[in-house]
Amino acid sequence: MPYFIILPAYALLLLFLLGLAVVTYCIPIVRRSSGYILGGTAGSVCGFVLANILCTLLGLAPIWLNPNSSQHGAVQTIQAIYMVSVLFIGPFIASGIGVLLGFVAGMYFIYRWRRRLRRQRSAVPGDYRR
């Protein structure tokens, strides 16, 4: 499986992002961005896991849909090529897409959360800070 290559690379990406979040938290000018980086990191974990589960399920679908495999030789060949390409090449593509979409979704979640907190604070009677 290609996960011997993907998992160490993703672990390095996670360490880099967590280190970047700590560094940005220590710098007062960019302190607000550390929350977005942490949210994006958490989202990238979810995206990575979900994308790879989906890729594995799509790769194994021909086995589940046709367990007898009593088809003509050409159909079996096409099925084998599909499975090999999805199970060995697909995780590289799925991991990249999952990490990027998850990172963006995590940042968007933090944006919405902070926006909701800001609105709740401004709705408190007698508190005129903004």
Buried (B, 14 or more C-beta within 10 A) or exposed (E): EEEEEBBEEBEEBBEEBEEBBEEBBEEEEEEEBBBBBBBBBBBBBBBBEBBBEBBBEBBEEBEEEEEEEEEEEEEBEEBEEBBEEBBEEBBBEBBBBBBBBBBBBBBBBBEEEBEEEEEEEEEEEEEEEE
